[in-house]
Amino acid sequence: LAKTTQPISMDSYEGQEVNITCSHNNIATNDYITWYQQFPSQGPRFIIQGYKTKVTNEVASLFIPADRKSSTLSLPRVSLSDTAVYYCLVGEEADKLIFGTGTRLQVFP
Amino acid sequence: DTEVTQTPKHLVMGMTNKKSLKCEQHMGHRAMYWYKQKAKKPPELMFVYSYEKLSINESVPSRFSPECPNSSLLNLHLHALQPEDSALYLCASSQEHSGRVDNEQFFGPGTRLTVL
């Protein structure tokens, strides 16, 4: 499983766009990139998954450059309720999730 | 119903006690998981059950004993725990344990365990 590196923490204000970048230099050909969100005292929640280029859903966008050695989770117009820890996971087997340290996002009013 | 439920929400136990954590899902998922999460740390995988059979045990001490009575239920039996086992124990489920990359996991809210 490829090791991932994310910023430990980020601060933002309501209404701003937040971009969280994850580095995964050793990503393998068959690996996908998955992001989970975790609120305090709750289990993680799947946000988005992608293999290359761009993926968008109702919650976020995921940008993956051609070399796939990094990825960026983009949260448009964050609100206070987006304050959480965001985990980037890379692997071929979605069943065996290996969580990295995650990025603690704090959104201020 | 897209919910994974866990009971109890909180549990305090002594080192000589025997207790059990319970997890339930009614999404028809055939894979279920136990994770352990210490404060300000990421979740760590403990066990994976696939079609009610234990398929992954991440070298967890024997004082943790998982059980999958049926496809909807997952238990974690606890015996002779240590204070360092205090953590949030998370249960999750997914459609199957197939290695499919789009096999999203649904997590429960966890049981906050304190071992005295």
Interface residues (C-beta under 8 A of the other chain):
Chain A: Y32 S41 Q42 G43 P44 R45 F46 Q49 Y87 E92 E93 A94 D95 K96 L97 I98 F99 G100 T101 G102
Chain B: V4 A31 P42 P43 E44 L45 V48 I56 L88 L90 C91 A92 S94 H97 S98 G99 R100 V101 D102 N103 E104 Q105 F106 F107 G108 P109 G110 R112
